[in-house]
Amino acid sequence: MTVPNSQTRSLKERVAVGYIKTVSYLPLSVSRSLGVFVSFFAVHINSRFAQVTRKNIELCFPELTVQEREALSRKSMIETLKLGLEMPAVWLRDYQTWLKPRIKSVINRELLEEELAKGRGVILLAPHIGNWEIFGGYLVEVAPTMVLYQPPEMASVGVIIREARQKQGAAVVPTNSRGVASLLRFLKQGGLTGILPDQVPGIVSGEFAPFFHNQALTMTLVHSLRERTNCRLVTGYAKRVKGGFEVVFKSVDPDVYSDDALIALTAMNRTIEACVRDIPEQYQWEYKRFRAQPEGAPKIY
């Protein structure tokens, strides 16, 4: 007997929520060890997960040998599976007692504080490197924080993520016109927000710009927010290190402040590239970053 779609979705959600709640109790060392173990199967069965990883690394690092690209692909899959197993704890465990003690060091926090002191609001560009969910609780300790939130397809999982961010102290607004309007006002008041700048936007919300010398549909949201608020930009990532995480802040490419959209988007992508090159194995190469292509261009995946 075929299970109706609504029941199938309900079952998937229950499994997903059960997984998140169960895995959240694992010690960090155990979840990371499991990530290494599971990655063995992803690599050796040539899963779709592995195929996308290899394709992205081939596109972005053509200067590497085949052996070097394969080694980086394997490391990347291990790190991404570690991410999937440690994320539930970041969402569900208490920030002060569980996560904060696992932030082993913070590099260049003064850069973020200097930009905030200008009173014009700050956007942290946090690419898919290491564990970006760390910033949910960390930024709140630095300054009042507001984040845009787009619910995932599984509503129950979305509730967990949204409540986690609210519990950490951030104001959470939806990714619609009202939410963006709230974020605009917040930035004009000198607030802080974090945005994942390397997500593939909808076609009407992005423009094509080079990313590792490949055309990638790039969100225009950051450029629009900056133009309308005169806010400042900083980039950063939470690197996975032994026993926890190292938070790193860096300056952006100065051309991100250009009034020319293409120049600004290209500079934003260069900013992301510079972060990726710091720790390429911890970038989420498993994400189909190049799934949208200019009209007439061949499909990547």
Backbone as CSV, one residue per row, in Angstrom:
resi,resn,N_x,N_y,N_z,CA_x,CA_y,CA_z,C_x,C_y,C_z
1,MET,0.840,-1.190,0.000,0.000,0.000,0.000,0.885,1.253,0.000
2,THR,0.537,2.226,-0.834,1.313,3.458,-0.920,0.893,4.418,0.178
3,VAL,1.867,4.955,0.878,1.581,5.907,1.943,1.332,7.275,1.328
4,PRO,0.244,7.965,1.678,-0.025,9.300,1.130,1.144,10.240,1.393
5,ASN,1.296,11.212,0.501,2.423,12.148,0.612,2.468,12.854,1.950
6,SER,1.305,13.295,2.462,1.281,14.012,3.733,1.798,13.140,4.865
7,GLN,1.439,11.844,4.819,1.916,10.919,5.849,3.413,10.668,5.702
8,THR,3.871,10.610,4.450,5.303,10.414,4.206,6.095,11.597,4.760
9,ARG,5.594,12.815,4.493,6.267,14.004,5.007,6.281,14.004,6.520
10,SER,5.146,13.586,7.102,5.051,13.550,8.556,6.059,12.565,9.135
11,LEU,6.191,11.409,8.497,7.150,10.407,8.964,8.579,10.936,8.858
12,LYS,8.898,11.580,7.726,10.241,12.131,7.538,10.544,13.184,8.595
13,GLU,9.546,14.005,8.898,9.763,15.042,9.906,9.992,14.443,11.281
14,ARG,9.212,13.417,11.610,9.386,12.778,12.920,10.767,12.158,13.034
15,VAL,11.226,11.525,11.954,12.562,10.929,11.954,13.625,12.019,12.097
16,ALA,13.449,13.120,11.353,14.421,14.210,11.400,14.489,14.834,12.788
17,VAL,13.318,15.089,13.384,13.288,15.681,14.721,13.888,14.725,15.745
18,GLY,13.566,13.422,15.615,14.137,12.426,16.517,15.651,12.363,16.397
19,TYR,16.143,12.457,15.159,17.589,12.449,14.927,18.237,13.653,15.605
20,ILE,17.669,14.842,15.390,18.237,16.072,15.959,18.293,15.988,17.477
21,LYS,17.205,15.554,18.082,17.148,15.503,19.546,18.118,14.459,20.103
22,THR,18.210,13.319,19.430,19.096,12.256,19.912,20.559,12.643,19.777
23,VAL,20.930,13.117,18.586,22.325,13.447,18.306,22.804,14.626,19.152
24,SER,21.877,15.507,19.546,22.276,16.685,20.331,22.911,16.311,21.661
25,TYR,22.658,15.088,22.141,23.213,14.663,23.427,24.607,14.055,23.308
26,LEU,25.063,13.823,22.077,26.370,13.195,21.893,27.489,14.157,22.291
27,PRO,28.516,13.671,22.955,29.707,14.511,23.186,30.291,14.925,21.843
28,LEU,30.889,16.103,21.800,31.436,16.618,20.549,32.443,15.655,19.933
29,SER,33.259,15.037,20.753,34.269,14.107,20.231,33.619,12.907,19.555
30,VAL,32.490,12.460,20.104,31.788,11.303,19.536,31.132,11.677,18.209
31,SER,30.462,12.827,18.161,29.796,13.232,16.920,30.810,13.421,15.794
32,ARG,31.966,13.961,16.122,32.986,14.152,15.092,33.574,12.815,14.635
33,SER,33.745,11.901,15.545,34.255,10.568,15.178,33.255,9.842,14.290
34,LEU,31.968,10.008,14.583,30.934,9.404,13.742,30.961,9.997,12.333
35,GLY,31.234,11.293,12.250,31.339,11.928,10.942,32.431,11.308,10.096
36,VAL,33.557,11.015,10.707,34.660,10.362,10.005,34.238,8.976,9.531
37,PHE,33.538,8.240,10.396,33.109,6.886,10.076,32.120,6.867,8.910
38,VAL,31.102,7.744,8.976,30.075,7.778,7.932,30.659,8.221,6.599
39,SER,31.645,9.102,6.634,32.233,9.605,5.396,32.870,8.488,4.576
40,PHE,33.332,7.432,5.241,33.944,6.303,4.534,32.973,5.731,3.512
41,PHE,31.701,5.597,3.897,30.700,5.027,2.998,30.323,6.019,1.897
42,ALA,30.216,7.309,2.241,29.859,8.316,1.238,30.899,8.363,0.117
43,VAL,32.161,8.209,0.479,33.240,8.254,-0.502,33.248,7.009,-1.371
44,HIS,33.140,5.865,-0.743,33.382,4.617,-1.463,32.190,4.105,-2.263
45,ILE,30.991,4.600,-1.985,29.859,4.198,-2.830,29.608,5.237,-3.924
46,ASN,30.504,6.235,-4.001,30.390,7.297,-5.002,28.989,7.908,-4.978
47,SER,28.552,8.304,-3.794,27.226,8.886,-3.609,27.099,10.211,-4.351
48,ARG,25.855,10.668,-4.497,25.618,11.974,-5.105,26.355,13.059,-4.321
49,PHE,26.354,12.886,-3.022,27.072,13.755,-2.094,28.540,13.871,-2.525
50,ALA,29.150,12.724,-2.816,30.561,12.700,-3.221,30.743,13.290,-4.612
51,GLN,29.819,13.017,-5.507,29.938,13.511,-6.881,29.903,15.027,-6.940
52,VAL,28.988,15.643,-6.165,28.890,17.106,-6.149,30.164,17.708,-5.568
53,THR,30.663,17.111,-4.497,31.900,17.594,-3.871,33.043,17.593,-4.878
54,ARG,33.228,16.479,-5.549,34.333,16.357,-6.505,34.183,17.344,-7.660
55,LYS,32.956,17.529,-8.130,32.734,18.445,-9.248,33.063,19.876,-8.844
56,ASN,32.602,20.299,-7.672,32.873,21.668,-7.212,34.372,21.927,-7.047
57,ILE,35.065,20.970,-6.472,36.506,21.142,-6.260,37.261,21.121,-7.592
58,GLU,36.810,20.310,-8.520,37.409,20.312,-9.861,37.239,21.674,-10.524
59,LEU,36.056,22.279,-10.376,35.779,23.582,-10.984,36.593,24.698,-10.336
60,CYS,36.736,24.628,-9.029,37.330,25.745,-8.288,38.833,25.643,-8.094
61,PHE,39.373,24.429,-8.203,40.817,24.252,-8.022,41.418,23.467,-9.195
62,PRO,41.280,23.993,-10.421,41.815,23.270,-11.588,43.333,23.131,-11.537
63,GLU,43.989,23.979,-10.719,45.455,23.925,-10.640,45.954,22.735,-9.834
64,LEU,45.076,22.088,-9.063,45.480,20.927,-8.277,45.551,19.678,-9.146
65,THR,46.379,18.752,-8.761,46.430,17.467,-9.465,45.183,16.658,-9.118
66,VAL,44.934,15.614,-9.870,43.782,14.738,-9.595,43.880,14.178,-8.183
67,GLN,45.080,13.776,-7.784,45.273,13.200,-6.450,45.021,14.243,-5.353
68,GLU,45.454,15.472,-5.596,45.239,16.540,-4.612,43.754,16.876,-4.492
69,ARG,43.052,16.901,-5.618,41.613,17.190,-5.568,40.859,16.085,-4.852
70,GLU,41.264,14.845,-5.080,40.590,13.729,-4.406,40.840,13.781,-2.900
71,ALA,42.053,14.115,-2.508,42.361,14.227,-1.073,41.531,15.328,-0.430
72,LEU,41.406,16.477,-1.117,40.606,17.575,-0.588,39.128,17.193,-0.531
73,SER,38.650,16.471,-1.539,37.253,16.023,-1.556,36.952,15.142,-0.350
74,ARG,37.840,14.212,-0.056,37.635,13.317,1.084,37.619,14.087,2.397
75,LYS,38.554,15.026,2.545,38.592,15.843,3.767,37.315,16.661,3.907
76,SER,36.849,17.212,2.787,35.639,18.033,2.817,34.421,17.219,3.258
77,MET,34.282,16.025,2.729,33.135,15.185,3.104,33.174,14.819,4.584
78,ILE,34.353,14.555,5.096,34.491,14.272,6.527,34.025,15.471,7.347
79,GLU,34.484,16.665,6.962,34.143,17.866,7.722,32.655,18.187,7.632
80,THR,32.054,17.990,6.465,30.630,18.275,6.323,29.785,17.294,7.115
81,LEU,30.188,16.049,7.186,29.450,15.073,7.987,29.646,15.337,9.479
82,LYS,30.809,15.831,9.862,30.988,16.275,11.254,30.004,17.399,11.559
83,LEU,29.856,18.313,10.615,28.939,19.435,10.779,27.516,18.941,11.024
84,GLY,27.075,18.000,10.203,25.722,17.481,10.336,25.469,16.795,11.662
85,LEU,26.516,16.281,12.263,26.366,15.577,13.538,26.577,16.484,14.751
86,GLU,27.228,17.625,14.560,27.434,18.535,15.699,26.417,19.677,15.723
87,MET,25.734,19.925,14.590,24.766,21.011,14.513,23.621,20.866,15.521
88,PRO,23.045,19.668,15.715,21.944,19.551,16.678,22.299,20.041,18.076
89,ALA,23.517,19.797,18.529,23.924,20.268,19.855,23.988,21.792,19.899
90,VAL,24.436,22.407,18.799,24.495,23.864,18.732,23.087,24.447,18.843
91,TRP,22.115,23.786,18.230,20.739,24.260,18.274,20.077,24.045,19.634
92,LEU,20.279,22.876,20.213,19.476,22.481,21.366,20.161,22.608,22.719
93,ARG,21.488,22.609,22.744,22.172,22.729,24.025,22.304,24.201,24.407
94,ASP,22.468,24.463,25.682,22.558,25.829,26.171,23.854,26.487,25.714
95,TYR,23.741,27.707,25.185,24.923,28.398,24.671,25.960,28.635,25.766
96,GLN,25.531,29.149,26.906,26.466,29.530,27.959,27.205,28.336,28.546
97,THR,26.495,27.226,28.743,27.117,26.081,29.414,27.733,25.065,28.463
98,TRP,27.205,24.964,27.230,27.731,23.943,26.311,28.623,24.543,25.237
99,LEU,28.114,25.559,24.537,28.855,26.049,23.383,29.960,27.040,23.745
100,LYS,29.670,27.988,24.576,30.653,29.032,24.886,31.985,28.450,25.377
101,PRO,31.980,27.435,26.255,33.267,26.860,26.680,34.030,26.181,25.542
102,ARG,33.326,25.875,24.440,33.971,25.191,23.317,34.484,26.171,22.260
103,ILE,34.285,27.459,22.476,34.927,28.461,21.620,36.318,28.696,22.192
104,LYS,37.293,28.058,21.595,38.644,28.008,22.146,39.415,29.312,21.967
105,SER,39.122,30.048,20.913,39.808,31.316,20.684,38.997,32.153,19.712
106,VAL,39.241,33.461,19.738,38.595,34.404,18.818,39.689,35.273,18.208
107,ILE,39.754,35.266,16.892,40.790,36.009,16.173,40.188,37.281,15.571
108,ASN,40.762,38.416,15.923,40.424,39.697,15.310,39.022,40.199,15.680
109,ARG,38.562,39.915,16.891,37.264,40.438,17.323,37.251,41.967,17.298
110,GLU,38.401,42.568,17.528,38.460,44.025,17.559,38.030,44.648,16.244
111,LEU,38.223,43.926,15.122,37.771,44.425,13.820,36.256,44.603,13.824
112,LEU,35.537,43.597,14.314,34.082,43.680,14.387,33.655,44.816,15.312
113,GLU,34.318,44.934,16.448,33.954,45.968,17.417,34.229,47.373,16.869
114,GLU,35.319,47.521,16.123,35.643,48.822,15.526,34.585,49.247,14.509
115,GLU,34.120,48.304,13.718,33.088,48.628,12.725,31.765,48.955,13.409
116,LEU,31.429,48.219,14.463,30.202,48.497,15.203,30.251,49.874,15.857
117,ALA,31.428,50.273,16.306,31.581,51.558,16.990,31.281,52.744,16.076
118,LYS,31.275,52.519,14.768,30.959,53.595,13.831,29.472,53.927,13.829
119,GLY,28.651,53.034,14.436,27.230,53.301,14.617,26.380,53.194,13.378
120,ARG,26.906,52.543,12.343,26.164,52.471,11.086,25.596,51.075,10.808
121,GLY,25.694,50.190,11.790,25.240,48.823,11.583,26.296,48.001,10.876
122,VAL,26.292,46.702,11.129,27.290,45.813,10.535,26.629,44.530,10.052
123,ILE,26.992,44.109,8.852,26.604,42.790,8.331,27.834,41.893,8.393
124,LEU,27.712,40.773,9.094,28.764,39.761,9.075,28.485,38.803,7.931
125,LEU,29.394,38.733,6.984,29.297,37.762,5.890,29.905,36.461,6.386
126,ALA,29.054,35.467,6.621,29.514,34.196,7.199,29.272,33.073,6.195
127,PRO,30.253,32.750,5.356,30.076,31.695,4.354,29.903,30.319,5.001
128,HIS,29.600,29.336,4.167,29.411,27.958,4.628,30.764,27.308,4.929
129,ILE,31.428,27.817,5.950,32.736,27.305,6.356,32.663,26.893,7.819
130,GLY,33.254,25.758,8.156,33.250,25.299,9.540,31.829,25.088,10.031
131,ASN,31.485,25.740,11.159,30.120,25.645,11.686,29.583,27.054,11.889
132,TRP,28.895,27.568,10.865,28.399,28.940,10.881,27.308,29.162,11.923
133,GLU,26.654,28.091,12.412,25.610,28.260,13.425,26.189,28.755,14.756
134,ILE,27.507,28.655,14.926,28.146,29.158,16.138,27.845,30.647,16.321
135,PHE,27.731,31.376,15.213,27.528,32.810,15.294,26.167,33.176,15.892
136,GLY,25.212,32.243,15.861,23.897,32.537,16.406,23.956,33.038,17.834
137,GLY,24.733,32.365,18.663,24.873,32.787,20.051,26.005,33.770,20.260
138,TYR,27.080,33.628,19.501,28.260,34.463,19.728,27.992,35.938,19.431
139,LEU,27.329,36.238,18.318,27.127,37.632,17.934,26.299,38.398,18.951
140,VAL,25.350,37.711,19.579,24.485,38.362,20.570,25.311,38.909,21.731
141,GLU,26.427,38.245,22.029,27.286,38.714,23.116,28.075,39.957,22.723
142,VAL,28.179,40.206,21.425,28.947,41.353,20.942,28.054,42.594,20.821
143,ALA,26.838,42.414,20.283,25.936,43.545,20.046,24.521,43.022,19.812
144,PRO,23.498,43.869,19.945,22.135,43.463,19.590,22.111,42.917,18.164
145,THR,21.481,41.767,18.002,21.566,41.036,16.732,20.176,40.698,16.202
146,MET,20.006,40.835,14.890,18.783,40.428,14.203,19.179,39.573,13.009
147,VAL,18.445,38.486,12.782,18.762,37.618,11.650,17.508,37.323,10.838
148,LEU,17.705,37.227,9.535,16.632,36.777,8.655,16.522,35.261,8.748
149,TYR,15.304,34.756,8.635,15.112,33.314,8.774,14.131,32.821,7.721
150,GLN,14.581,31.855,6.913,13.714,31.207,5.928,13.493,29.769,6.359
151,PRO,12.265,29.392,6.706,12.017,28.037,7.206,12.382,26.968,6.172
152,PRO,12.947,25.852,6.625,13.206,24.736,5.714,11.896,24.047,5.348
153,GLU,11.965,23.095,4.429,10.751,22.405,3.985,10.068,21.667,5.137
154,MET,10.854,21.117,6.045,10.282,20.408,7.187,9.947,21.410,8.287
155,ALA,8.657,21.654,8.480,8.216,22.679,9.416,8.697,22.417,10.841
156,SER,8.679,21.164,11.266,9.075,20.840,12.637,10.556,21.134,12.875
157,VAL,11.367,20.888,11.871,12.791,21.207,11.973,12.971,22.719,12.009
158,GLY,12.154,23.422,11.215,12.214,24.869,11.208,11.922,25.472,12.570
159,VAL,10.981,24.881,13.282,10.642,25.363,14.623,11.853,25.240,15.549
160,ILE,12.550,24.114,15.457,13.733,23.892,16.295,14.787,24.960,16.028
161,ILE,15.053,25.222,14.750,16.094,26.185,14.385,15.693,27.594,14.810
162,ARG,14.439,27.975,14.529,13.997,29.325,14.879,14.023,29.547,16.392
163,GLU,13.525,28.567,17.134,13.510,28.701,18.591,14.928,28.740,19.169
164,ALA,15.839,27.993,18.542,17.229,28.000,19.002,17.817,29.398,18.864
165,ARG,17.578,30.038,17.733,18.135,31.371,17.502,17.501,32.407,18.431
166,GLN,16.209,32.257,18.670,15.544,33.175,19.585,16.046,32.978,21.013
167,LYS,16.231,31.732,21.396,16.714,31.428,22.749,18.114,31.992,22.968
168,GLN,18.900,32.014,21.898,20.259,32.562,22.002,20.257,34.088,22.117
169,GLY,19.096,34.709,21.851,18.969,36.143,22.067,18.828,37.006,20.832
170,ALA,18.863,36.402,19.652,18.736,37.186,18.419,17.264,37.445,18.105
171,ALA,16.984,38.609,17.532,15.658,38.867,16.984,15.584,38.163,15.629
172,VAL,14.520,37.410,15.392,14.401,36.619,14.168,13.243,37.163,13.337
173,VAL,13.524,37.520,12.079,12.488,38.051,11.198,12.453,37.227,9.912
174,PRO,11.288,37.119,9.267,11.167,36.287,8.064,11.835,36.911,6.848
175,THR,12.134,36.076,5.870,12.787,36.548,4.638,11.743,37.033,3.637
176,ASN,10.908,37.948,4.059,9.939,38.572,3.160,10.109,40.084,3.263
177,SER,9.245,40.820,2.588,9.407,42.281,2.552,9.326,42.902,3.937
178,ARG,8.455,42.376,4.796,8.337,42.926,6.147,9.601,42.642,6.960
179,GLY,10.149,41.430,6.795,11.359,41.077,7.519,12.547,41.919,7.083
180,VAL,12.681,42.120,5.768,13.780,42.934,5.252,13.624,44.382,5.712
181,ALA,12.388,44.873,5.746,12.154,46.243,6.226,12.577,46.381,7.691
182,SER,12.282,45.356,8.487,12.702,45.375,9.894,14.220,45.387,10.010
183,LEU,14.878,44.585,9.162,16.336,44.523,9.191,16.948,45.848,8.751
184,LEU,16.346,46.509,7.773,16.831,47.816,7.338,16.801,48.820,8.489
185,ARG,15.688,48.865,9.189,15.572,49.794,10.327,16.605,49.454,11.400
186,PHE,16.789,48.166,11.635,17.718,47.704,12.667,19.152,48.105,12.343
187,LEU,19.546,47.942,11.080,20.901,48.319,10.671,21.101,49.827,10.764
188,LYS,20.095,50.593,10.393,20.195,52.052,10.481,20.376,52.512,11.927
189,GLN,19.913,51.675,12.867,20.057,51.991,14.292,21.392,51.494,14.859
190,GLY,22.230,50.917,13.989,23.556,50.469,14.424,23.625,49.023,14.833
191,GLY,22.631,48.211,14.471,22.586,46.809,14.867,23.508,45.909,14.060
192,LEU,23.525,44.644,14.453,24.406,43.630,13.859,23.574,42.493,13.308
193,THR,23.923,42.012,12.124,23.261,40.851,11.549,24.296,39.950,10.894
194,GLY,23.935,38.698,10.693,24.789,37.759,9.982,24.047,37.204,8.784
195,ILE,24.712,37.108,7.653,24.104,36.596,6.424,25.042,35.583,5.795
196,LEU,24.479,34.472,5.324,25.241,33.485,4.565,25.293,33.969,3.115
197,PRO,26.407,34.522,2.672,26.435,35.204,1.376,26.605,34.291,0.173
198,ASP,26.859,33.003,0.411,27.111,32.094,-0.710,25.964,31.126,-0.931
199,GLN,24.762,31.485,-0.480,23.581,30.706,-0.816,23.141,31.058,-2.231
200,VAL,22.545,30.100,-2.932,22.016,30.379,-4.267,20.656,31.053,-4.100
201,PRO,20.519,32.303,-4.554,19.247,33.005,-4.392,18.271,32.641,-5.504
202,GLY,17.049,33.133,-5.389,16.128,33.039,-6.505,16.645,33.904,-7.641
203,ILE,16.241,33.586,-8.853,16.791,34.269,-10.030,16.525,35.767,-9.988
204,VAL,15.417,36.190,-9.359,15.107,37.622,-9.300,15.849,38.306,-8.159
205,SER,16.497,37.527,-7.310,17.193,38.085,-6.148,18.705,37.989,-6.277
206,GLY,19.179,37.728,-7.498,20.615,37.572,-7.678,21.075,37.989,-9.059
207,GLU,22.380,38.113,-9.186,23.028,38.367,-10.468,24.234,37.443,-10.574
208,PHE,24.605,37.117,-11.799,25.760,36.243,-11.990,27.051,37.038,-11.810
209,ALA,27.940,36.456,-11.024,29.252,37.057,-10.771,30.243,35.916,-10.604
210,PRO,31.525,36.154,-10.916,32.510,35.068,-10.810,32.783,34.665,-9.362
211,PHE,32.863,33.360,-9.167,33.246,32.767,-7.879,34.233,31.667,-8.192
212,PHE,35.481,31.821,-7.788,36.552,30.913,-8.203,36.563,30.777,-9.730
213,HIS,36.386,31.901,-10.417,36.460,31.986,-11.885,35.306,31.284,-12.595
214,ASN,34.262,30.901,-11.865,33.079,30.299,-12.458,31.880,31.198,-12.193
215,GLN,30.982,31.287,-13.164,29.792,32.111,-12.981,28.865,31.479,-11.933
216,ALA,28.501,32.277,-10.932,27.630,31.799,-9.860,26.550,32.839,-9.607
217,LEU,25.310,32.398,-9.527,24.220,33.308,-9.192,24.442,33.780,-7.757
218,THR,24.628,35.078,-7.583,25.068,35.657,-6.314,23.996,36.601,-5.770
219,MET,23.683,36.464,-4.489,22.617,37.277,-3.900,22.947,38.764,-3.957
220,THR,21.926,39.554,-4.248,22.070,41.004,-4.269,21.616,41.635,-2.953
221,LEU,21.123,40.828,-2.027,20.579,41.343,-0.763,21.600,42.171,0.003
222,VAL,22.821,41.669,0.130,23.840,42.378,0.912,24.132,43.743,0.290
223,HIS,24.289,43.770,-1.027,24.559,45.033,-1.721,23.408,46.013,-1.516
224,SER,22.184,45.514,-1.606,21.004,46.364,-1.426,20.929,46.921,-0.010
225,LEU,21.165,46.068,0.984,21.131,46.519,2.377,22.206,47.575,2.630
226,ARG,23.386,47.352,2.072,24.472,48.304,2.287,24.157,49.654,1.653
227,GLU,23.632,49.624,0.432,23.292,50.875,-0.252,22.233,51.671,0.506
228,ARG,21.287,50.966,1.099,20.149,51.638,1.736,20.407,52.023,3.193
229,THR,21.463,51.496,3.779,21.719,51.788,5.204,23.095,52.390,5.461
230,ASN,23.976,52.331,4.456,25.364,52.789,4.629,26.069,52.007,5.741
231,CYS,25.681,50.731,5.893,26.273,49.898,6.937,27.666,49.423,6.534
232,ARG,28.332,48.790,7.459,29.667,48.267,7.247,29.606,46.746,7.097
233,LEU,30.656,46.170,6.521,30.715,44.730,6.279,31.985,44.138,6.889
234,VAL,31.828,42.963,7.454,32.944,42.173,7.978,32.666,40.736,7.562
235,THR,33.700,39.954,7.389,33.481,38.541,7.116,34.076,37.699,8.243
236,GLY,33.672,36.437,8.311,34.189,35.579,9.372,33.688,34.158,9.255
237,TYR,34.302,33.287,10.029,33.894,31.882,10.051,34.281,31.269,11.394
238,ALA,33.632,30.156,11.701,33.923,29.418,12.932,34.618,28.117,12.537
239,LYS,35.920,28.106,12.673,36.744,26.970,12.264,36.652,25.832,13.278
240,ARG,36.521,24.629,12.782,36.498,23.446,13.647,37.937,23.124,14.073
241,VAL,38.184,23.114,15.390,39.502,22.781,15.933,39.312,21.710,17.007
242,LYS,40.399,21.183,17.504,40.330,20.135,18.516,39.546,20.615,19.740
243,GLY,38.508,19.902,20.077,37.726,20.198,21.267,36.718,21.315,21.121
244,GLY,36.631,21.929,19.927,35.677,23.015,19.783,35.856,23.807,18.507
245,PHE,35.879,25.150,18.663,35.861,26.030,17.506,36.757,27.247,17.735
246,GLU,37.253,27.780,16.630,37.995,29.036,16.652,37.226,30.025,15.777
247,VAL,36.802,31.143,16.351,36.056,32.163,15.620,37.043,33.145,15.014
248,VAL,36.904,33.400,13.720,37.830,34.264,12.994,37.056,35.370,12.284
249,PHE,37.490,36.623,12.469,36.925,37.754,11.736,37.984,38.317,10.798
250,LYS,37.542,38.752,9.603,38.470,39.275,8.607,37.852,40.481,7.899
251,SER,38.710,41.304,7.339,38.248,42.438,6.538,37.709,41.944,5.198
252,VAL,36.804,42.704,4.634,36.247,42.364,3.321,37.063,43.052,2.228
253,ASP,36.904,42.568,1.009,37.489,43.244,-0.149,36.861,44.639,-0.233
254,PRO,37.657,45.703,-0.311,37.093,47.061,-0.281,36.092,47.360,-1.386
255,ASP,36.159,46.628,-2.485,35.228,46.880,-3.587,33.789,46.463,-3.272
256,VAL,33.576,45.801,-2.130,32.183,45.468,-1.770,31.377,46.737,-1.522
257,TYR,32.060,47.863,-1.302,31.372,49.128,-1.056,31.100,49.899,-2.352
258,SER,31.428,49.307,-3.493,31.183,49.964,-4.775,29.681,50.145,-5.013
259,ASP,29.319,51.246,-5.661,27.920,51.461,-6.037,27.535,50.622,-7.250
260,ASP,28.525,50.138,-7.978,28.270,49.266,-9.129,27.999,47.858,-8.611
261,ALA,26.813,47.337,-8.884,26.396,46.057,-8.318,27.328,44.915,-8.703
262,LEU,27.711,44.835,-9.976,28.561,43.725,-10.409,29.928,43.785,-9.738
263,ILE,30.486,44.983,-9.621,31.779,45.126,-8.941,31.653,44.693,-7.481
264,ALA,30.569,45.118,-6.828,30.357,44.786,-5.412,30.146,43.286,-5.221
265,LEU,29.363,42.661,-6.096,29.103,41.218,-5.956,30.370,40.414,-6.231
266,THR,31.132,40.829,-7.226,32.395,40.142,-7.525,33.347,40.242,-6.339
267,ALA,33.384,41.422,-5.703,34.247,41.611,-4.527,33.759,40.778,-3.344
268,MET,32.448,40.658,-3.195,31.922,39.816,-2.121,32.341,38.364,-2.343
269,ASN,32.272,37.913,-3.581,32.705,36.544,-3.870,34.211,36.376,-3.653
270,ARG,34.998,37.398,-3.961,36.440,37.317,-3.677,36.682,37.236,-2.169
271,THR,35.864,37.950,-1.410,35.963,37.904,0.051,35.713,36.491,0.558
272,ILE,34.689,35.844,0.003,34.380,34.464,0.384,35.527,33.546,-0.008
273,GLU,36.047,33.728,-1.214,37.164,32.900,-1.686,38.352,32.984,-0.735
274,ALA,38.658,34.187,-0.266,39.804,34.360,0.641,39.594,33.556,1.922
275,CYS,38.369,33.529,2.425,38.070,32.724,3.616,38.197,31.236,3.312
276,VAL,37.664,30.835,2.169,37.719,29.419,1.785,39.162,28.944,1.673
277,ARG,40.015,29.759,1.115,41.416,29.361,0.935,42.141,29.200,2.265
278,ASP,41.632,29.828,3.331,42.221,29.627,4.653,42.086,28.169,5.100
279,ILE,40.892,27.610,4.905,40.625,26.223,5.318,39.692,25.553,4.290
280,PRO,40.204,25.261,3.092,39.341,24.741,2.021,38.633,23.441,2.373
281,GLU,39.231,22.639,3.248,38.596,21.361,3.601,37.343,21.558,4.444
282,GLN,37.181,22.728,5.067,35.999,22.958,5.891,34.921,23.767,5.176
283,TYR,35.097,24.017,3.876,34.036,24.656,3.109,33.035,23.581,2.677
284,GLN,31.776,23.962,2.583,30.747,22.983,2.251,30.667,22.792,0.728
285,TRP,31.637,22.065,0.202,31.683,21.795,-1.234,30.541,20.887,-1.673
286,GLU,29.838,20.296,-0.732,28.720,19.400,-1.045,27.478,20.171,-1.510
287,TYR,27.500,21.499,-1.364,26.387,22.364,-1.752,26.470,22.666,-3.248
288,LYS,25.360,22.620,-3.948,25.343,22.851,-5.397,25.378,24.356,-5.686
289,ARG,26.529,24.935,-5.442,26.686,26.388,-5.575,26.476,26.855,-7.011
290,PHE,26.759,26.011,-7.997,26.686,26.422,-9.395,25.476,25.819,-10.117
291,ARG,24.442,25.488,-9.352,23.291,24.836,-10.002,22.551,25.782,-10.953
292,ALA,22.561,27.071,-10.660,21.989,28.053,-11.584,23.101,28.550,-12.498
293,GLN,22.826,28.582,-13.792,23.815,29.036,-14.766,23.183,30.021,-15.734
294,PRO,24.001,30.881,-16.333,23.459,31.833,-17.312,22.735,31.099,-18.439
295,GLU,21.776,31.772,-19.038,20.988,31.170,-20.114,21.910,30.671,-21.225
296,GLY,21.689,29.435,-21.636,22.484,28.842,-22.694,23.704,28.086,-22.236
297,ALA,24.117,28.270,-20.985,25.287,27.566,-20.453,24.894,26.145,-20.068
298,PRO,25.810,25.181,-20.205,25.476,23.797,-19.843,25.296,23.642,-18.339
299,LYS,24.496,22.654,-17.958,24.300,22.361,-16.549,25.588,21.804,-15.937
300,ILE,25.828,22.166,-14.688,27.045,21.729,-14.011,26.866,20.353,-13.398
301,TYR,25.712,20.115,-12.830,25.495,18.860,-12.074,24.574,17.920,-12.854
